[in-house]
Amino acid sequence: MHGLAVLPADVQDRDGAKAVLAPLVGRMPRLERIWADAGYAGRLVDWVREEAGWELEVVAKPEGATTFVVLPKRWIVERTFAWLGKCRRLSKDYEHSIASSEALIRLAMIGLMARRLAPA
């Protein structure tokens, strides 16, 4: 089980997070904590706790940081986007429908997992 939602560019990330997380409520009994960047701070933290019983931990830059800082758990998301970017169809915005974009993302991740599970 996973969450995926392709949304228009005018939807804020913290609003789009509800579209990803809402279908997972009650279906992920082992999930306890979600990490997010500072863009997800605010009412979303309370919504996740109240609706799903999960803890949304915001990973923010240290106070006073003015240069690049490696943030814990943030690299996981960036690495996943890099893996998706290696797929030719996902390297640019070729798709005209949300359904085909979501399907190609699922196919790309299935291919990644299958390659990792295959014996060497």
Summary of the structure (lengths in Angstrom):
residues: 120
radius of gyration: 16.2
end to end distance: 26.3
largest distance: 47.3
contacts: 248
relative contact order: 0.12
helix: 51%
strand: 8%
